[in-house]
Amino acid sequence: MDAPTPPILGRTDELERLGALLGGARNGHGGALLIRGEPGIGKSTILHGAVGAARGLRVVRADGYEAEAAMPFAALQRLTAPLAAHLDSIPPRQAAALRIAAGLDRGAPPDRFLVGLGTLSLLAAAGEDEPLACVIDDAHFLDPESLDVFAFVSRRLQAERVAILLAARADALPEPRTGGVPTLRLDGLAALDAVQLLTRSADEPIDPYLAVRIAAETGGNPLALVDLAHELTARQLIASSLSEEPSPIGERLESHYRERLAALPGPTRLWLLAAAAESTGDRTVIEAAASRLGLPPDASSAAEGADLVSVHDTIRFRHPLVRLAAYHGMPVADRRRVHEVLSSLMDDHGRDDLGAWHAASATSGTDLEVADRMERAADAAGGRGGLVSRARLLARAAELTPDGAGRDLRLLAAAETATAAGAAQLASELVGRIDVARLDPVGEGRLLMLRVGMALFLGDAEGVLTASATMLRAAELFHGLVPELEQRALLAAFEVLLTAEWAARDVTLPELGRRVTEGADLVDGPRAIALRAIGAHMLLPYPEAVPIMRRAVDLLVAADDAELLEFGNFGVALTMGLWDVETCVRLLERTAAAARDAGAIQVLDTTLWLLSLLELLHSGPAASAQYTAQVRDLRHAIGYDSEQVVNVSYLAWSGASYELVEQVAEQALAAGFGGVWSLAMTGLGIREIADGRYRDAFRRFEPMVAREFLQVTYQQLPEYVEAGARAGRSEAVRPALARLQLFAAESGTPWILGVAARSAALLGGDDESEPLYLAAIEHLSRSTSRVDLARAHLVYGEWLRRMKRRREAREQLRTALDLFTRVAAPAFAARARRELEATGEHVPHREPGGGAEALTPQEETVARMAADGRTNAEIGATLFISANTVDYHLRKVFRKLGITSRRQLAERLPTT
């Protein structure tokens, strides 16, 4: 930690900000603050000064230690251990995740964000008894899992009696890991404060002009001013201030401390080395190490007398730079000797993870036995949910492994783990160290699959466009060796093809269809059924494919949560290919619920995103916006830039300019995401239909329909028919109608029956259209597709008006307008309003602000869940917030809507 500086000069604003944060926690307005600054700037002084001045808060703390940097959840365990009595008051799934993460229980490795949600619930529960201040110093030394959890909780605090204060060196903590956490950056002291501190600390009087120059050279760094002033004479101060190329303060101070350490007795320097190498400051361990090193009992005395360390129950260095100087200032042979002793001590105390870490530090070159120990430590870390720690430990195991295929396989396993944890940059660095020529076919196939995952995560356009072909190459490498991996690669080849869609390179649908069909015969089981269904979807005539696709969908419907997490999303293609939107939505909602329970954030993010896309066409923009808001909130919670959450098709539906939508779509296509482009173009085409720009819509859909792509094209066919029927191109779109009628005959769901009847009515003569319109409305009334039902009422009303049946037309158009208003489809609502006005009816415009329009997206999401009967705890688990924050949002919702109970929510919020 930073050494305390004698006064807290020039920090009034910073202390007030910290005081406000702690005061907010006392009053139920939780928050967090990350204090960042250069070495010696006084972060710890500010932190402890603020907490020391706080009243009425319970303080728990967990400093970061370098030795624990690869031990998952080590700091979190120390912070939450005093709060264990509250574990029984949080949801059981979250409590179990915390116990597994702490190594207290065995079980499936928890996702770190499920651990984060459990920590949020635990802190909130503890804060109910007594306001809580969580203090984490030296956060740059935290293990990555603890850092992720602390950052997650920091981003979610709103209505809890909890404050989180972290302090870290400015140059040592990766920004992406703490994105979204409020930050207080400490700079050096202002000139007058720096001069005051310097003159107060110097042993000799200093000329004021010279003091100003020295203060400027040190950048107002308090520790530099204090320590250099004590040690240097006035003449040395003058000389140092005239340096043409002053070294950075950190380097200068470390060099200064090395000189001070060099003057100490040899046993003291070796004792300091042991203390620096152990780094947690455990006095018992350091004394035991000193004894094994043969050091005298008073070896630390000279270091204490020089004010370089303080020795109590915990041994603390004056500053991290003192520790670095004590460690790096000693010969390499001494460092290895000390680590060897510490490794033996850790083994004696059953700390295999620490023992392996010290054994690795004691090793020169490679050592297969130590490498195996590191791999076992890595597996133990993974068993507790520490994927990033596992990746780092495996990488170190690879470094200790003699050159050869074994080293490359460990690097590969480390990179796979890093990718699974979302640490794409770490994975990329590890992959760059692999010698592909030494991998066997299975290892090479795994590497290809890994590269695809990295390309999708990093937005590598070339990798995205060739991802499906790359997965097929991986499947070939697995062929005859690991059939389960081959099937997995084939399923992945289809899934990644949906990302690039028609823009994919080096693969065709027939080629992929044949390959996945062949792969279905390798091993019986759920993957085989899925592969046969996908192959049928791509290769067989629709009537032959439907029974095979339905069998796979039935498998998904009967699947348990674990199977859904693995297979759930591929069912979107099959259910939408079957025009079974109700089953599609149910499966995705079940998958999302299973992902929340398991803390599988990546699956949850993907599933919510799919729901936001699907609901746009199914239930309308309002429902889509609800899921988009959940995605945005989720990504904010885990530290990603939520502003990048853009549903391009939603932009088209909700009234954004054509130019903006096309621009965003082209950017997505340039990154390889052809599926996003297709969704955007479909949304724009529908918008053109709503705006009456039928010729434009026809021209947009014609090439898209001609370039068929499975169920994606299916959804474009009704739009193509309507655009053609209204643009005078009826004959051109009749083949599309024939396909819709084939789908209706074979699938028979209310959705496709209604859409096909509506499309037929648009192309029918005046004497045959009305029964088709009525049939469309009847079928779609039995479907959950509010948008298509509204459009059926709209086109029927328009037909009735043309038939001069104005009274009946008004009835249909009023229904359409009401539905479009409810689902928030402004372009179609405007079209319905124009048609109503053309019948002679005056249509007043509803003023916004009296209902859901007055709510923020998160408030509306909370309100709708509460209206559905969900408890605060259930809503909190869904949105990754605490029950306190749910209650806080509901109170604001009640106030805005002028209601007093949950029962009234359903009455005030229009259903979608």
N, C-alpha and C positions, 0 to 999 in steps of 0.2 A: 504494500500500500504506500501511498505518498506519505512522507514524513510530515508531522504537524509543523506548521510554521508558527512562530511565536504569536503574532497577532493575525486577525483576519482583516487585513487592510483592503479597502477598495472593493469590498464584496457585498455592499449593502443591497444592491438590486438582486443579486443571486440569492442571498439569504432570505429576502422577502418572497422571492418566487418559491423557494423551498418551503418557507413557512406557510404560504398560501396553499400549497399542495397538501401539507400535513393537516392544516386546518380543514381543508375540504374532506379529507378522510374522516376526521372526527365527526363531520356533519353529514356523512353518507354520500359524499360525492368523490368517489375513488378516482385515483389517477396515478400516473407514473412519470418519472423523469430520469433521463440518462445524462449524467454529467461526464463530459469528455474534455480532455485537455492534454497538453504535453507533459512529460515527466517533470515533477517538481512544481507543478502549477498550483497545487493545493487542493486537488479534488477531494481527497479524504478529509482534509481539514474542514472544508465547506460541508461535506456530507455529515460528518460527526458533530460539527457545530450545530447544524440545523436540528438533527435528531436529539442532541443533548438538550436543546432549548425547548423541544416539544413537550407538551403536557397532555396527559390523558391517553397516551398511545402505548400499546405493547410493542416492543421492538424485537424482531427476530432477524437473524443475519446469517449470511453464508458467503464468505469471501472466496474468490477464485484462487486455485492453486495450480501451478503448472504441471505438477506431477499427476494431477487428476484430469488433465485435458482430454484423455482418451478413455475415461471411465464414465459411462453414461449415467446421467442423472445424479452424479455424486453431490454436486452443490445443492440440487433440489432436495435431496434426501436430508441434508443438514438443515436446510431452511424449514422444511415441513415437519421434521421429527418432533419439535416441541408442540405441534398442533395435532398430534395423532389422535387425541381424544375426540376430535370432531369428525373422524373418518366415517363413523356410523351414521352421520347426519347427511351425507352426500349420496347421490345415486350409486347403487352397488357396483355397476359396471365401471364407473369412474374410480371408486375406491379400490376395486380389484386391479385396475391399471396402475394406480399409484403403488400398490404393494408389490406388483411384479417389477415395476421400474426400479423400486428400491432394493430388489433382490430378496424381499421378505417372503414372497410366495412364488410358486412356479405356475406357468400358464402360457398361453399364446402370447408372443411378444406384442405389446401394445404400441399403437401408433403414437408418436410423440405428441401429437395434437390432442389425442384422447387423454393423455397424461396432462396436457395443458389445461383441458377443460376440467379435469378432476382437481387440478391445483387451484383453478379459479373458484370452483365450488368450495373447496376446503378453506381457502383464504376468506371467502365471503362468509362462510359459516363461523369461522373464528372471529371475524370482525363483528358479527352480531353480538357476541359476548363483550368484546372490548375492541375499540378501534386499533388497527394493526398497521405498523410500519415495517416493511420488509427492506432490509438494507443489504445490498450486495456490492462489495468493494472488489477491485481488481477483476472486473467482469471480463476483461480480455483474456484471463486465464481459465474461464469457465469451460467445462466440457460442452460440446456443441448442443447436446440434447437439453441440458439445463438452460443454456442460453436461449434456445428456441422456446422453451416453456416460459421462461421469464418474459421474453419479448411478447409471446402470445397473450399472456395474462395482462401485460402492460397495455396492450392494444384494446383489451376487452373491458377494462375497468371503467365503470360509469356511475353506478348507483350503489357501490359497496363502501363499507367503512374500512377501506384498505388503501395504502399508498405503497408504491414500489419505488425505491431509489437505487439506481445503479451508478457506479463510477468506473470509468475505463480510460485507458490511454487513447488519445485521439487517433494514433496511427496503428493501433493493434486490434481493433474490433471491426470486423467486416460490416459495412453499412447495410448490405441486403438482409443480414440476419436480424437487424434491429429496425428495419424499415417501418415507419409509422409510429415509432415510440418518440414522444416529445423529448427534445434534446436541449441541454444547456451546455453551450460551448464556453469553456473558460479560457480566456486569453491572459496574457501577462498583466501585471498591475499597471495602472496609469502612471505616468512619469512622476508625479508628485508623491504618490504612494510608494513607488519603487525607490525613490531617493530617500524617503523617510525610513523605509525598512533597511536600506543599505547603511545609512549613517548610524542608525540605531544598533546595527549588528557589528559594524567594523570596530576593531580594537584601537585604531588610530583615527584622528580627525581626517576627514576627506574634504577636499576643496569642492564646493557646490557644483562648479562647472564640470569637474571631473566626475562627480557622482552622477550627474545627468547623463554623461557619455557612457558610463558603465551600466547604468540602468537601461539605456537604449540598447547597448550591445547584448545584454542578457535577455532582452525582450520583456523585462519586468517579471522574469521567472522567480518566484519567491525563494525556492530552495537554492537556486543558483546564487541569488543575492546574499542569503544568509551564510551558506557554507563557504563561498569564495571570500566573502568579507572576513570571516573568522580566520581563514587560513593564509591569506595573502597580505603582504605588507603594502603600504601605500605605493611604494615604488613598483611592486609587482602588479598592483591594480592599474597603475599608469601604463605599464608595458603591455598588459593584456588588453587594455582599451585601445591601444594603437595598432593592434593586429590588422593587417590589410585583408586577411582572409580568415575571419574568426570561424572556429569550428562550431558545429551545432551544439546547443547546450547539453543535449543528452550525451554526446560523445565526450564533450569537455568534462562533464561531471563524472562520467564513468572513469575517464583517465585520471581525474583528480582522486577518486576513491581508490583506484588501483595503487596510486602512489602512497596513500595513507595505509593501505593494507600491507604493502610491501615492507613497511617499517615495523610490522608486528612480529612477534616470535613465531617460529615455524609451527609449533603445536597449535597456536591460536589460529593461524591461517588454515591448517588442516581441519580444525574444528569448524571454522566458518565454511569451508568447502562442504563438509558433511551437512551442515545446516542449510546451505544453499541447495544442495542436491536433493535433500529430503523435501524441502519447499513447502510442506504443509505446516511446518512449525511445531510439530509434535515433540515436545521436550523429552518425553520418555524414549521415543525412538532415536532421537539425536544423541541422547546420553548413552544409550546402548551401543550405537554405532561408534561413538567416541571411545568407549571402553574396548570394543573389538579392534579398534585402530591403535590401541595402546596409548591413548592420550591421557594426560594427567587430569584429575577432577577439576582443576581450576583453569583449564585451557581456554575457557571463554572469557576470563576476567579482563584480559587486556582489550578485547573487542568491546566489552561493556564499558570499560573506562574511557574508551575513545568515542563513545556514543554512536557506535556503528550498529549495535544490536541491543535489544532489551530481552532479558531472559526471565520469563515468568512461567506460568503453565504452558504458554505458547511462546515460541521464540519468534521475534519479529525484527526484520532488518529496518534500518533507518529509512531506506528507500529501495525500490526494486533495483535501481542502478548499483546500490551497494551489493546486493545479492549477485547481480550479474558480474560485478568486478570480483567478488569472492570466488565465483565459480570459474569464470574464464581466465582469471589471473593466475590460476594454478596449472601445473603441467598436466598433459593429457593422461599420463600414467597414474597420477594421483586421483584424477577424476574417475578413471575406470576402477581403481582400487576401492574408492568410496562407494561407487554404485554396486560393486560386487558385495560389499558388506551389507549395504541396505537391502539388496535382493535377498540375501540369506535371512536377514531379520524379518522381511515380509513373508517369506516362506514359512518361517517358524510360527508366525502369527496367523497363518491361513489366508493371507492376502495374496492370492496367486496373481491377481491382475497387477498390483503394484510390484510384486516380485518379478514378473515378466518384463515390466517396463524398465526396472533398474537393471535387470540382466541384459537387456538389449543395449542400454547405455554403457554397460561395462564391456561390451563386445567390440572387438576390433575386426573389421572385415565381416566375413560371413560365418554363421554357426547354425547348422541345421537344427540342432537340439533347441537352441534359444528361439529359432524361427518357429518351431513347432509349439513352443510355449506361447509365443505371441499369437499364433493362430487359435490356440485354445482360449486365450483371453478374448480374442475377437469374437469367437463363437459365443462366449458367455455374455459379451456386450450385446450381441445381436439377440440373444435370448431374453434380454431385458428391454428390447425395443430400441437399442442404441445403434441405429444403422450407420450414422456418420462415424461414430467411434469405431464400429466394426470395420468400416472401410479404411480408416486410418491405421488401425492395428494390423489389418491384413497387408496394407502397403508397407508397414515397417517389417512385417514378417517376410515379405518379398525381398526387401533390401538385405535381410539377414540370410536369405536362401542362396546357396551357391548358384552360379550362372547356369541356366539351362531351362528346360520346359517347366520345371516345378516353380521357378520364380515367375514365369509368365502366367501360369495358371493362377497363382496367388494375386498377381496384379489384376488379372481378369475378374476374379471373384471380388476384389476390392472395388473395381470400377462398376461392376454390376450392383453392388450394395450401395455405392454412392449415387448411382442413377435412381435406384429405388427410393433413396432418401431425398431426391430432388437436388442433390449437390452436383449439378452438371459440369461445373468448371473443374471440380476435383476429379470427376470421372474422366473428363477429357484429358487432364494431365496424366492420369494413370494409364489410359489407353495409349498415349504417346510413348510410353516406356515399354510397351509390349513388342516383342520380336515375333511377328506373325508367322514367320517361316518355321518357328519351333513349335507351333501349336499343332495338335492332332486335328482331324476333321471336326470332332465335336467341339473342341475349343475354338476353332475357327468359326464354326456356326454360331456359337454363343457370342463371339465378338461381333459378327454381322448383326445379330439381333440387338446387341447393345448399341451399335452405331445408329441403328434406326431409332431406338428410344432417345438417344442423345440428339439426333437431328430434329425430331418432333419437339423436344423440349427447348432446343436452342433456336428453332425456326430456321434451320438450314434448308433453303429452298431445294437445292440439288438432292439432299438426302431425303426430303419429304417426297419429291416427285418420283424418286426411284425406290422408295421404301418397300413397296409391295414386291418388286422384283428382287430386292435384296433379301427379303424374308423367304422368298422361294429358293434362292441360292442357299440360304441357311438350312432350309428343309432338306435340300439335296444332300448337304453335308451330313445331316443326321440320319439319312436314309440307311436302313439296315443296321444301324448302331444303337440309336436311342429313339424308338418309335414314338414315345410320349412327347419328346422334344420336337420331333418332326410334326406331329399333329398340332402342337402348340404354335409352331412357326407358321403352319398353314392357316390356322385361324387368325393369327396376327397379320398375315399377308392380306387377308380380306379386310380386316379392321382398318389397317393403314391405307388400303385402297380407297376407303370411304372418305379419307381425309383429302387425298389429292384428286379423287374422282376421275373425271374425263381427262384431266391434265396429266395423269400418271404416265410415266415413261417406262419402256422396256418390258411391258406386260400388257396382255389383252384379257378381256373378260373370259373368252372361251378357254384360253390357256390356263388361267387361274382356276376356272371351273373344273377343267379336267384334272388338274393337279390336286385340288381339295377333295374331289370325289374319290380319286385313288387313295388319298391319305386316310379316308374314312375306314378303309378295310384293315388298317394296321393294327389297331387295338380297339376292342369294343368298349363302349362307355359313353358318357355324355359328349365328349369331344367328337366321337364318331358320328353320333346323331346330328350334332351341329354341322359338321363338315358335309354330310350328305344333304342336309337342307340347304346349305349355302350353294353347293354344287348344283342342286336341282333349280334353285333360284336363278342361277346364271345360265344353265344349259338347256333345261327342259321346257317344252311348251307349258303354258300356264296351267292348263287342266291337269297335267301330269305332275307338276311341281307342287300344287297346293296340298295334297295329302302328306307329302314328305315334309313340307314346311310346317304344317300343323302339328305333326308329331314332335318336331323340335320345340315348337312353342309350348305344347303340353308339358314337355320335359321341364321347361323353364318355370311354368306355372307351378309345378309340383316341387321345384327345387327348394332346398333349404338356404339359409342366409349365406353360408360359405360358398355354395355353388353359384348363387346369384352374383356375388362379388366377383367371381371369375368369369361368368358367362353372360351376366345380365344385359350388357349393352349391345352385344351382337344381335340380341333379339329384336332390336329396333328395326333392323333391315327386314327381318322376316315378318314381324307383325304389320309393319307398314306395307310390305309387299302383299300381305293378305287383306289389307284395308281394315285391320282390326285395331283401331286406334284405342278403344277402351282397354284392351289387354296390354297394349303397348304402354299406356300411361300407368296402369296398375303395376306392371313389372318394374318400370323405372322408379315409381314411388316406393315400392318394396326395396329395390336396390339402394335407393337413397337412405331409407330407414336403416337397412343393414349396415351401410357404410358409416352412418352416424354412430350406431351402436359400437362398431368395431374401431371407430376412429380412423377409418380408411379415407383420408382426406382427398387423395388424388382421385379415387373412384367416386367419391361424393361430388367433387368439383365437376368431373366429366358428366355424371348423371344429371346434376342440376342444370348443366349447360344444355344437354340434350332435351331436357324437359322444357327449357325456355324456348328452344327452337321448335319443338313439336307443338307446344301449346299455342304458338303464334298462329298456326294454321288451323288448330283444332278448337281451342277455346277463345282465342283472340289475344290482342296485345296486352290487355289488363292482366290476364293470367301469365302470359309470357314475362311481363315486367316483374311479377312477383318472384319468379324463379331467377330472373336476371339479377334482381336485388339480392337474393340469397347468395348467388355466385359472387357478386361484388363484395358482400359482407364477409363471406368465407375467405376470399382472397386477401381482403384487408386484414382479417384475423391472423392469417399465416404469413403476412409480411409482403405479399405481392402488391403491385400497383393496381389498385381496384379500378383506376380510370381506364385501364386497357380492356375492361370488360365491355365490349360493344357487340350487340346483336345487330348485324348490319341489316338484316331483313326487317327487324323491328323498326329501325330508323325509317325504312320505306313506308311501312304501315302507319307509323305515327306522325307522318307529315314532314319529314326532313326533305330537303331539296333533292331532286333527281341527281344533280351534279355531285353532291356530297356523297350520296350512297354509291354512285358509280366509282368515285374516287377511292373510297374505302375498300370497295370490292376489288378494284384493280390492285391495290396494295396487298390485299390478302392473296390474290392470285400470283403476284410476283414472289410471294414467300412460299408458294407451292400449295396453298390451301384452296384447291379447286372446288371443294365442297362448300366452303364459305362463299365463294364467288357465285355458285349456282343458287344458293339460298338467297343471296342478295338480288340476283337477277330475277328470281321467281317473285320475291317481294316487290320489286319494281314493276314487274309485269302485272301483278295483281293491283298495285296502286294505279297503274295506267287504266286498267279496267274500271276501277272505282271512279277515276277522274273522267271516264268517257273517252279516253284516248285509245280506241280499239285497234286502229291500224298500227299504232306504235307497239301495242301489246302483242299483236299478231306477229309483227316482225321480230319481236324479242323472243317469243316462244318457238317460232318455227324452227330455227337452227338447233335450239335446245332439245326439242322433241325428236328431231331427225338424228341427233347424236345421243342415242339411247343410253341410259345408265340405270338399270334395275328400277327399284321402287322410287328413285328420285324422279325419273321420267313419269312414272305413274301419277305422281301428285301434280305434275304440270299439265297433264292431258285435259282435265276439266277447264283449266284456264285457257288453254289453247282453243278448246271448242267454243267457249264464250266469246273470246276475242275474234275468232273467225266468223262466228255467227253474226256478230254485230258489225264486223268490218266488210261484210259482203263476200266472205270467202268460205261459204258454207260447204261447198264441195271439197275444198282442200282439207277440211277438218273432219269429214265424215269417217275416214279410217280411224281417227282417234276416238270418235264416239263408239265405233264398233269394238275397239279394244276395251273401253270402259264397260260396255255391255257384256263382254266376255268375262271381265273381272267380276261383275255383279252376279252373273250366272254361276260362276264357280265358287266365289267367296261367300256371297250372300249376307254380308254384314249390313246392318242398317245404313252405315255410312256410305258404302259404295252403291248400294241400291238407290239411296237418295241422290247421290251425286250423278249417277248414270241417268236417272229419270230427269233430273234438272237439265242435264246437258242435252238429252233427247228432246226435251220440251223447247229448248232454245233453237233447235234445228227443225222442229216440227212445223207443220202448217197450222193455220188458225183453228182448223177443225179438230186437230189431234193434240194440241199443246196442253189444254187445260187439264185433262186427266193426268198427264205426266207431271205438271206442276203440283197438283194435289197429292200425287203419289210421292213425289220428292219430299214434300213437307211432312207427310205421314211417316215416311222412313226416317227422315232426319230428326223428327221429334222423338223417335226411339233411340237416337244416337246422342252421344254427349258432345257432338260437334256443334257448338253454338254458332260459330261463324258460318258454316255451310247452311245451317237452318235459316239464319238471318238472310243469307243471300238468296235462298229459295223463296222466302217471302218477298224479297225485293224484286226479283225478276218476274214473279207471278203478279205482283202489284203493278209493275210497269206494263206487263202484257194486258192486264185488265184495263188500265188507263187507255191503252191504244184501242182497246175494244169498246171504248166509251162507257165502261162500267165503273164510273168514278166512285160511287159509294163503296163498292166492294174493293176497289183499288186502295181507297184510303185505309180500310181495315188492314189490308196486308202491309201497306207501307208504314202505317203506325207501328205495327208489330216489328217490322224490320228496323225502323228507326230506334225503337226502344232497345232491341237486342244489340244493335251496333253501338248505341250509347253505353250500354252496360259492359260490353267487351272492350270499349275504348278503341273503336276503329273509326277515326274521324273522317277519312276520305269516303268510306261507304255511308257513314251517317249523313255526310253532306249530300251525297247522291240521293239517299232516301228522302232527305228534307226537300231537295229540289223537285223530286217527283211528287211529293205531297203538295207542295205549293202549286205545281202545275195542275193539280186537281181542283185548285181553288181554296185549299185549306191554309189558314195562317198557322205557321209553326213557330212558337216562341223559342228563343235560344235559352237554354238553362245556364244560369250564372254559376261559375265554379266557386268553390270555397265552402259550401254548406255541408259537404259530406266527405267521402274518401279523398277528394281532391285537396282537402286541407291538411292531409297527413303526409309525413315524410314516407319514403318507400319502406324503411324499417318499421315505422309505426303502423303502416297499413298491413305489413306482413304479420306483425305481432297481433294486431287486431283481428285479422281474419282467422288466425290460428285459435285465438281465444274464442271467437264466435263459433268455431267448429267444436268447441268443448275441450280443447287441450289445456292441461294445467300449466302453471308457470314453469315448473321443472321440465315438463315435456317441451315447451316452447324454447326454453333456454338451451336444452340439449340439441334442439334442431338448429338453432341460430348461433350456437357456440357463444352464448352469453350467460350470465348468472340469472337465477330466479329474481334477484333484487332488481336487475336491469330490466327484466320483463315487466315487473310491477311498476317500475319507473315509467316505461313507455306506455303502459296501459293507463296510468293516471293522466298522462298527457293526452292520450286518445280520448278518454272520457271527457276531459275538459274541452277539447276542440269540438267534439261532436255534441256536447251538451247532454250527456247521458250519465247514468250512475251505476249501471250494472252490465255484466257480460251478456245477459239475456237481451239487452237492447242493441247489442252490436249487430246481430244478424238483421235486425230491422233497419238499421241505418246504413249498412254496407250492402250495396247491390251485389247479388250473386253473379258470377261470370259463367 
